[in-house]
């Protein structure tokens, strides 16, 4: 089980949540509606739950790291919304049967036990309710800051295996079809995220390959080398960091 609790401060300050266009896309497709009861799995600092609450949903979030949700509560107060948070696993939420209209999993589905999680989602979704699995992934393109950063992560953490992605996670389509969901569909689009040098360093420290996996001393050594690389190779600020939004949505049987 992977916990991002020790990265909570960097995660809250520097890790860009899903852009407004993501919530607009869910609204346009009538996946997200005001008044619906929504639960965000692996909520972290609450970016997806908060975005749904800002658009009128009755939002809840759960995560295994209470440190992350403490940051979420602080950010919610600033945003003027109220989200209910609970420490729990996606595989065992403790939520009542047939309760939610919408369940989301943003940037976290790959950490879950898929058969157990899909069974739990079926249990707590209302008949015909929807599950959304979403990613907002950086894109390592030739010569860009992501490609250079991923190479540096691999240098400091050879066990890291989450790089080199193209933003499309078609395996989720099979996951849902094989586990009893219907009307499975996906969409994607590119949208850059804007970072200062300091924010990009914080974003990378908050990743699974760095603070979640390395010692404090190793994180400091990595961060210093990343700073040097940015100063030398990407001196212009802000950085326009290539990203892709990818969404798979499906309905529970019933």
N, C-alpha and C positions, 0 to 999 in steps of 0.2 A: 504494500500500500504506500503510495507516494503522497507526502504532505508538503505543501508550500508554506507552512506556518512560519518557518524561519526567514522567509523572504517577504513577509507581509508589508513591511514599510516600503521597500522598493516597489513591490507589486502595486500598492495603492497609489504611489506617487508617479510612477513612470510607465507602467504597463498599460498601453492604450486599450480601452475596452472597445467593444463593437461600435462602429460609426453609426451616426443617426440614420444613414441610408439603410442599414440592416433592419432597424425597427420600422422604417417606412415601407420597406419591401414586404415585411410580414403583415403590416396593416393593409397594404394594397391587395395582397392575396387573401385577405380576410382570415389569416391565421391568428393574428393578434387583434383583439377587439376590446374596447372599454367594458369594464364590468366583469370580464371573465376571470376565473380563478386559475392562477398560473403558478407553477413551481419550477425553480431553476436548480438543477442538479449540479454539484461541484461548483457552487456559486462563487467561491473565492471572495473577492472584494465586492461582489454584488453587482457587477456592471450590467449583466443581462437582466437580473431581477429589477434593478433600479430603472433601467430603460423601459421595462414593461409597466412598472408602477407609474412612471411619468406619463405613460399613454393610457392611464385609466384602469389598468388591470389590478386585481387584488393579488398581489405578488408575495410569494414566499421563496426562501432560498435555503439550501442545506449544503454543508460541507463538513469534512472531517477535521478541518483546522479552524478552531474558534478564533485564533489570532487574525485570520483573514476576515472573518465575519465581524470582528471588532472594528476593523478598518471600514468594512461595508457600512456598518451603522453610523460611523462618523461621516462618511461620504453621503449617506442618505439624509442626515440632518442638514447638511449643506445644500442638498438638492431639494429639500422640503417634501420628502416622501417617507412613507412608513412601510417597510418590508419586514415580514416575519422571518426570523432566522432560526435554524436548528442544527445542532451538531449531529450528523448522521451520515451513513453511507448510502450511496445511490442504490446499492443492492438490498438495503433494508432501511427504508425511509421512516418507518413508524407512522406513516400517514394513513388516513382511513380509506376504505374501498370506494371506488367510483366517485372521487372527490374533485378532480381537477379537469378543467377544459383544455389546458395546454401545459405541457412539460417541455422544458428546454435543457439542453446540455451544450454549453458554449466552451469550446476549446478543452474539452475534458473527456469525451467519450472513450478515447483510447486508453484511459486509465482504469476503466470499469471492467468487471466481469460481465460480458455481454449477455449470455443467456440469463443470468440471475437478474441483471438490471432490466432487461426487456420484460421479464416476467413481472417484476415489481411495477414497472411502468404500466403494463396492462392492468394490473390490480388497482392502481390508484387513479388511473384515467377514467373519466366518464365514458360510457359507450360512444364510440365515434370521436372521442377527444383526440387531440393531435400531439405528436412528439416532434420536436425540432432538434436536430443535431447540427451545430454550426461551428465554423472555424473562421478566424480572422488571422491568416498566416502570412508571415513575411515571405518574400519570394527571392531566392538567390539567383539573380540574373548575372550574366557575364559582366564582370567589372564593377558591380554595384557593392554598396556597403554591406549588404547581407551576405553575399558570397565571401567577402573578406572576413567578416565576423564569424561565419560558420567555420572557416578554416582555422581561425584562432581558437574557437571552442574545441575543435577536434584536437588541436595541438595540446591544449591543457587538460582535456578530458577525452582520451581515445575511446572510452566506452560509450560516449554519447552517440545516439543513432537516430535522432529526430531531424537531422538536416536534409538538405537536398530535395525538399518537397516542392511540388508545383501548385499547391493550393487546392487540389481536387482529391477528395477522399471517397472514391466510389465504393470502397468496401462497406461503408455505412449502408448503402442501398441493399447490399446482400444481407447485412446484419438484420435489417428490419424485415425484409421479405422472408428470410429464413425463420424469423421468430414471430410470425403471425400478424404483421402489420399490413395494411392495405393502402391503396392510393399513394404509393411511395413515389415521390418526385423530388428533383433537385434543381438548384439554380446557382449560378456563381457570377461574380463580376470583380473587376480589379478596382482598388481604391487605395491611393497612397496614404500613409500615416506620417505626420510631421513630428520630428524629434530634434531637440538640441543635442549637442554632444553629450552633455551631462545626463539628459533623459535617456538617450540610447544606451549609455553605459548602465544606468539603473535598470532599464528594460532587460538588458542581457544578464545582469546579475540576478534578476528575478526569474530566470529561465531554469528549466529542469537540468540543463547541462552544467550550470554554474553553482549558484548558492544552494540548490536542492541537493547537489551531488558532491561538492568539494568542501574542504576545510576552509576556515576563515582565512588562513594564510594563503592557501591556493587561490581563493577568490580575489584577495588583494593583489596577488601577482598577476592574475589574469586581467583585472581591471586596469592596472597600470599599463600593461602591454596594449590593451584596447585603446586607452587614452592616447598613447603614443601613435598608434596606427591611425586613429581618427585625425589627430593633429597633422600628421604627415601626408596622408593619402586622401582624406576627405575634409579639408579645412573649411569649406564653405558651410555655413549654418543659415537656416535650419537644414537638416537632412530630410529629403523626400524619400521615404523608405517604401519600396514597392510591397504591396499587400494584396491578397485575394480574399474576398468573402465567399465562403462556400456553405450552402445550406441543403440539408436533406430533411424533408417533412413527410410525415405519414400519419395515418389514422389507426387507432386501436380498433380491433375487431369488436363488433357488438352493435 
